[in-house]
C-alpha cells in the first residue's frame, strides 16, 4: 500500500466488544497493519478514524484510530506473575522507602531461606533497599513492606495502570479511557 509513509505513527486503540480497552497498561494498541488486517478479516468494527489514508491501486481506506472487537474476549481473572506485573501491582514504588527509581523485586522470605518466587512473597524494591535487606528476614532487617504482597486480579492491575497514562493519547481515544489523573501513583 502506498500513502503509508509515517503510518506507523497511527496505532489503533483496541476495545473489547463492550467498548472497554483490552488493557490500560500497556494500553491496548495495534499497529495500522494489524488493524487493517483485522478489518479485512471482519474481526473488528471501526469506531473512529484518522484523517490519514492508505491505498493500493484499486482500494483506499482511512486508517482506523479506534476499533472494537466483534467477539467479546472474557478477561482472565488473574494476571501472569511477571516482574512488570509486580511493579504495576505496587505502582512502580519501592515498598520499603517509596522510591520510584532503580526498581528490582525483593523476596520477603529470601530464596536462600526457602522463599518462593510468587505473588505472596515478592514486592517491588529499589536497589538500595534490596541490597540493605539482602538475605535477611524482614524482622531481622527491620524492613517491612508498605503493603503486604498479594495476588492481584486483572481488574486491580488495570486500575493501577490508569494511574500511569501514556504520554500521548489521540483525541479519538479519550472517550474510551478513564485515567485517574488527580491521584498520585
Kinemage of the C-alpha trace (Angstrom):
@kinemage 1
@onewidth
@group {chain A} dominant
@subgroup {mainchain}
@vectorlist {calphas} color= white
{ca unk a 1} P 0.000 0.000 0.000
{ca unk a 2} L 1.229 3.429 -0.783
{ca unk a 3} L 0.460 6.534 1.238
{ca unk a 4} L 1.501 4.649 4.313
{ca unk a 5} L 4.671 6.636 4.941
{ca unk a 6} L 4.739 7.545 8.608
{ca unk a 7} L 1.646 5.340 9.086
{ca unk a 8} L 3.495 3.616 11.931
{ca unk a 9} L 2.560 6.713 13.926
{ca unk a 10} L -1.134 5.848 13.609
{ca unk a 11} L -1.882 2.990 16.016
{ca unk a 12} L -5.463 1.970 16.753
{ca unk a 13} L -6.911 1.730 20.234
{ca unk a 14} L -8.409 -1.759 20.591
{ca unk a 15} L -11.611 -2.097 22.593
{ca unk a 16} L -13.323 -5.275 23.648
{ca unk a 17} L -16.856 -5.851 22.327
{ca unk a 18} L -18.148 -3.993 25.428
{ca unk a 19} L -16.146 -0.896 24.354
{ca unk a 20} L -13.653 -1.159 27.205
{ca unk a 21} L -9.926 -1.223 26.406
{ca unk a 22} L -8.431 -4.710 26.410
{ca unk a 23} L -5.659 -3.310 28.598
{ca unk a 24} L -4.737 0.027 30.157
{ca unk a 25} L -1.115 -0.656 30.933
{ca unk a 26} L 0.242 -1.269 28.473
{ca unk a 27} L -2.521 0.413 26.530
{ca unk a 28} L -4.130 -1.990 24.029
{ca unk a 29} L -2.884 -0.643 20.719
{ca unk a 30} L -2.415 -2.327 17.353
{ca unk a 31} L -0.233 -1.146 14.504
{ca unk a 32} L -2.059 0.159 11.465
{ca unk a 33} L -1.145 -3.062 9.609
{ca unk a 34} L -2.678 -5.308 12.300
{ca unk a 35} L -5.763 -3.105 12.365
{ca unk a 36} L -6.290 -3.112 8.595
{ca unk a 37} L -5.858 -6.897 8.548
{ca unk a 38} L -8.471 -7.287 11.321
{ca unk a 39} L -10.873 -5.039 9.361
{ca unk a 40} L -10.492 -7.186 6.232
{ca unk a 41} L -10.920 -10.387 8.257
{ca unk a 42} L -14.143 -8.864 9.677
{ca unk a 43} L -12.946 -9.274 13.279
{ca unk a 44} L -13.445 -5.630 14.320
{ca unk a 45} L -15.803 -2.708 13.909
{ca unk a 46} L -14.264 0.648 13.072
{ca unk a 47} L -15.333 3.135 15.742
{ca unk a 48} L -13.231 6.136 14.747
{ca unk a 49} L -10.746 7.011 12.001
{ca unk a 50} L -7.717 9.207 11.435
{ca unk a 51} L -7.626 11.731 8.610
{ca unk a 52} L -4.847 9.573 7.128
{ca unk a 53} L -5.478 7.222 4.196
{ca unk a 54} L -3.715 4.128 2.908
{ca unk a 55} L -4.316 2.867 -0.587
{ca unk a 56} L -3.375 0.412 -3.247
{ca unk a 57} L -4.019 0.802 -6.996
{ca unk a 58} L -7.625 -0.372 -6.560
{ca unk a 59} L -8.508 0.446 -2.964
{ca unk a 60} L -8.341 3.303 -0.453
{ca unk a 61} L -9.324 3.485 3.193
{ca unk a 62} L -8.912 5.831 6.140
{ca unk a 63} L -6.792 4.384 8.938
{ca unk a 64} L -8.869 3.335 11.944
{ca unk a 65} L -7.960 5.103 15.196
{ca unk a 66} L -10.369 3.105 17.409
{ca unk a 67} L -11.716 -0.388 16.759
{ca unk a 68} L -13.898 -2.716 18.800
{ca unk a 69} L -13.726 -6.478 18.642
{ca unk a 70} L -16.795 -8.185 17.222
{ca unk a 71} L -16.427 -11.063 19.661
{ca unk a 72} L -16.150 -10.372 23.393
{ca unk a 73} L -12.967 -11.657 24.997
{ca unk a 74} L -13.502 -12.560 28.625
{ca unk a 75} L -10.553 -11.142 30.571
{ca unk a 76} L -8.527 -13.551 32.653
{ca unk a 77} L -9.291 -13.191 36.348
{ca unk a 78} L -5.681 -13.338 37.458
{ca unk a 79} L -2.655 -11.964 35.600
{ca unk a 80} L 0.556 -13.844 34.967
{ca unk a 81} L 3.278 -13.442 37.569
{ca unk a 82} L 5.889 -11.225 35.886
{ca unk a 83} L 8.334 -8.602 37.097
{ca unk a 84} L 6.356 -5.911 35.258
{ca unk a 85} L 3.066 -7.013 36.867
{ca unk a 86} L 4.661 -6.975 40.338
{ca unk a 87} L 5.806 -3.392 39.675
{ca unk a 88} L 2.346 -2.476 38.405
{ca unk a 89} L 0.652 -4.045 41.452
{ca unk a 90} L 2.997 -1.990 43.672
{ca unk a 91} L 2.506 1.113 41.478
{ca unk a 92} L 6.163 1.271 40.469
{ca unk a 93} L 7.109 2.199 44.033
{ca unk a 94} L 9.637 0.651 46.413
{ca unk a 95} L 7.579 -0.947 49.144
{ca unk a 96} L 10.236 -0.118 51.748
{ca unk a 97} L 11.130 3.546 51.148
{ca unk a 98} L 8.713 4.810 48.471
{ca unk a 99} L 11.401 5.429 45.827
{ca unk a 100} L 10.361 5.194 42.184
{ca unk a 101} L 13.759 4.530 40.603
{ca unk a 102} L 16.128 1.568 40.207
{ca unk a 103} L 13.325 -0.920 40.896
{ca unk a 104} L 14.047 -4.590 41.421
{ca unk a 105} L 11.975 -7.116 43.237
{ca unk a 106} L 12.619 -8.476 46.697
{ca unk a 107} L 11.630 -11.793 48.244
{ca unk a 108} L 10.220 -11.138 51.746
{ca unk a 109} L 11.290 -14.612 52.758
{ca unk a 110} L 14.619 -14.851 50.925
{ca unk a 111} L 15.037 -17.655 48.423
{ca unk a 112} L 18.035 -18.947 50.390
{ca unk a 113} L 15.618 -19.472 53.327
{ca unk a 114} L 13.019 -21.295 51.250
{ca unk a 115} L 11.058 -18.295 49.987
{ca unk a 116} L 9.263 -18.813 46.710
{ca unk a 117} L 9.074 -16.507 43.707
{ca unk a 118} L 5.328 -15.930 43.820
{ca unk a 119} L 2.863 -13.070 44.304
{ca unk a 120} L 2.568 -13.513 48.070
{ca unk a 121} L 6.341 -13.338 48.678
{ca unk a 122} L 7.635 -10.687 46.248
{ca unk a 123} L 7.481 -6.879 46.415
{ca unk a 124} L 8.918 -4.038 44.341
{ca unk a 125} L 12.073 -2.681 45.977
{ca unk a 126} L 14.646 -0.125 44.913
{ca unk a 127} L 18.204 -1.419 44.565
{ca unk a 128} L 19.498 0.285 47.750
{ca unk a 129} L 16.687 -1.224 49.883
{ca unk a 130} L 17.065 -4.612 48.260
{ca unk a 131} L 20.810 -4.587 48.963
{ca unk a 132} L 20.266 -3.382 52.540
{ca unk a 133} L 17.751 -6.169 53.253
{ca unk a 134} L 19.900 -8.751 51.498
{ca unk a 135} L 19.080 -12.297 52.577
{ca unk a 136} L 17.640 -11.260 55.937
{ca unk a 137} L 14.088 -11.831 57.063
{ca unk a 138} L 12.021 -8.616 57.428
{ca unk a 139} L 12.177 -8.775 61.246
{ca unk a 140} L 15.964 -9.028 61.340
{ca unk a 141} L 16.402 -6.283 58.722
{ca unk a 142} L 13.724 -4.162 60.430
{ca unk a 143} L 12.230 -3.605 56.975
{ca unk a 144} L 8.534 -4.208 56.323
{ca unk a 145} L 6.743 -3.504 53.066
{ca unk a 146} L 4.178 -0.696 52.977
{ca unk a 147} L 1.719 -3.227 51.569
{ca unk a 148} L 1.730 -6.962 52.159
{ca unk a 149} L 2.279 -8.760 48.854
{ca unk a 150} L -0.782 -10.430 47.360
{ca unk a 151} L -2.017 -11.964 44.127
{ca unk a 152} L -3.847 -9.158 42.283
{ca unk a 153} L -6.720 -9.552 39.883
{ca unk a 154} L -6.504 -8.317 36.305
{ca unk a 155} L -9.048 -5.651 37.309
{ca unk a 156} L -6.693 -4.367 40.030
{ca unk a 157} L -3.773 -4.153 37.588
{ca unk a 158} L -5.968 -2.303 35.084
{ca unk a 159} L -6.995 0.106 37.840
{ca unk a 160} L -3.351 0.684 38.760
{ca unk a 161} L -2.457 1.125 35.091
{ca unk a 162} L -4.839 4.063 34.927
{ca unk a 163} L -2.513 5.910 37.328
{ca unk a 164} L 0.084 5.981 34.549
{ca unk a 165} L -1.468 7.489 31.412
{ca unk a 166} L 0.722 7.313 28.330
{ca unk a 167} L 2.496 10.424 27.121
{ca unk a 168} L 0.337 10.520 24.022
{ca unk a 169} L -3.412 9.993 23.725
{ca unk a 170} L -5.115 10.607 20.404
{ca unk a 171} L -8.276 12.709 20.768
{ca unk a 172} L -10.433 9.893 19.345
{ca unk a 173} L -9.349 7.595 22.210
{ca unk a 174} L -10.277 9.876 25.116
{ca unk a 175} L -13.947 8.878 25.347
{ca unk a 176} L -12.940 5.244 25.934
{ca unk a 177} L -10.183 5.776 28.503
{ca unk a 178} L -10.567 6.754 32.116
{ca unk a 179} L -7.381 7.953 33.792
{ca unk a 180} L -7.080 8.733 37.498
{ca unk a 181} L -5.104 11.920 36.912
{ca unk a 182} L -5.954 13.579 40.230
{ca unk a 183} L -4.254 10.913 42.344
{ca unk a 184} L -0.534 10.469 42.586
{ca unk a 185} L 0.624 6.931 41.782
